[in-house]
Amino acid sequence: MTHLDLTSGARFGLESSSPSSFSLRFGRREMFVCRDSYVRRYRVNPVIECSAGLQAGHLEILLFRRWLVVLSKARA
């Protein structure tokens, strides 16, 4: 079962006040999608960029230099 949470708060340390952010839950896993507002000081791949998240167990994927997808374990 999928759980859609449009009021996710600052769970990933990101601004989620924009209407274009959402969170999906797939069992014990969670996916958070938002517009990226972080200014990166290095060259970013124009299509997809993957990196470790700020917290342990998080994976951040930057799509088209604009959309940030954070994959993590869901809270209990």
C-alpha positions in Angstrom: 0.0 0.0 0.0 1.3 3.5 -0.9 0.9 6.4 1.5 1.0 9.9 0.1 1.9 12.7 2.5 1.8 16.2 1.2 2.6 17.8 4.6 5.9 16.1 5.2 7.5 18.9 7.2 11.2 19.2 7.5 12.0 15.5 7.8 14.8 15.6 5.3 16.2 19.0 6.3 14.7 20.5 3.1 12.2 23.2 2.4 8.9 21.5 1.9 6.8 24.6 1.9 6.5 24.7 -1.9 3.4 23.0 -3.3 5.6 20.9 -5.6 7.0 18.6 -2.9 5.5 15.3 -1.9 6.4 12.1 0.0 5.6 8.5 -0.9 5.8 5.6 1.4 6.3 2.0 0.2 6.1 -0.3 3.2 9.4 0.4 5.1 10.8 2.7 2.5 10.1 6.3 1.7 10.7 8.6 -1.3 10.6 12.4 -0.9 10.5 14.6 -4.1 11.0 18.4 -4.1 12.4 21.2 -6.1 16.1 21.6 -5.4 17.1 25.0 -3.9 20.6 24.1 -2.9 23.4 26.0 -4.7 26.1 23.4 -5.6 29.7 24.6 -5.9 30.7 21.9 -8.3 29.7 20.8 -11.8 26.5 18.7 -11.8 25.6 16.1 -14.4 22.8 17.7 -16.5 20.6 14.5 -16.4 21.1 12.6 -13.2 23.4 13.0 -10.2 23.5 10.6 -7.2 25.1 11.1 -3.8 24.8 10.0 -0.2 22.3 12.0 1.9 23.0 14.0 5.0 21.7 11.3 7.3 22.8 7.7 7.3 20.8 5.5 5.0 19.6 8.3 2.7 20.3 8.4 -1.1 19.8 11.7 -2.9 19.2 11.8 -6.7 19.2 15.1 -8.5 17.2 14.9 -11.8 17.7 17.5 -14.6 19.5 19.8 -12.1 16.0 20.8 -10.7 14.3 17.9 -8.9 15.7 16.3 -5.8 14.6 12.7 -4.9 15.5 11.4 -1.4 15.2 7.7 -0.8 15.3 6.5 2.9 13.8 4.2 5.4 10.4 5.3 6.7 9.9 6.2 10.4 8.0 3.8 12.5 
